[in-house]
């Protein structure tokens, strides 16, 4: 008799710079992201979390910092599709992209490449929780 499988909805990752990221469903089923590194610890909920289904996989993005006159920093994780037995967790590896989006209020300084990217590998587990 085969055991039923489910799609993972809880991901816990670690990465460089003591980075820890957890992506889970909140009580209402919407995604929640917990982010921690050597400089900050934040929890993002509801419309603070952008989810895009792409050909590469599900992309989950949060804005780590926003400054009106300097720009913003976003953090995106590619969530791999994981099927697993309902009561188990499985190891997963993925990538994350930290993007710095530069802006300037002075037009003479608003030239050149405005976005820069840093890619890091994340390791962790995927599991399923009831919502």
BELSUL-V575848 format. One record per residue. N is the residue number from 1. RES is the residue in one small letter. D_LAST is the distance of its C-alpha to the last C-alpha in whole Angstrom. Layout:
n={N;N}
res={RES;RES}
d_last={D_LAST;D_LAST}
This chain:
n={1;2;3;4;5;6;7;8;9;10;11;12;13;14;15;16;17;18;19;20;21;22;23;24;25;26;27;28;29;30;31;32;33;34;35;36;37;38;39;40;41;42;43;44;45;46;47;48;49;50;51;52;53;54;55;56;57;58;59;60;61;62;63;64;65;66;67;68;69;70;71;72;73;74;75;76;77;78;79;80;81;82;83;84;85;86;87;88;89;90;91;92;93;94;95;96;97;98;99;100;101;102;103;104;105;106;107;108;109;110;111;112;113;114;115;116;117;118;119;120;121;122;123;124;125;126;127;128;129;130;131}
res={x;x;x;x;x;x;x;x;x;x;x;x;x;x;x;x;x;x;x;x;x;x;x;x;x;x;x;x;x;x;x;x;x;x;x;x;x;x;x;x;x;x;x;x;x;x;x;x;x;x;x;x;x;x;x;x;x;x;x;x;x;x;x;x;x;x;x;x;x;x;x;x;x;x;x;x;x;x;x;x;x;x;x;x;x;x;x;x;x;x;x;x;x;x;x;x;x;x;x;x;x;x;x;x;x;x;x;x;x;x;x;x;x;x;x;x;x;x;x;x;x;x;x;x;x;x;x;x;x;x;x}
d_last={27;24;21;18;16;13;13;12;10;11;14;17;20;24;27;30;31;29;26;22;19;16;13;10;7;7;6;7;6;10;11;12;15;17;21;24;27;31;31;28;24;22;18;17;15;15;18;19;18;19;18;21;21;24;27;26;22;19;21;19;21;22;25;26;29;31;35;37;40;39;36;32;30;27;25;23;22;22;19;20;19;18;17;17;17;13;14;16;17;19;22;22;24;24;26;26;28;29;31;34;35;38;39;43;44;47;48;51;48;45;47;46;42;40;37;37;34;33;31;30;28;25;24;21;18;16;13;9;6;4;0}
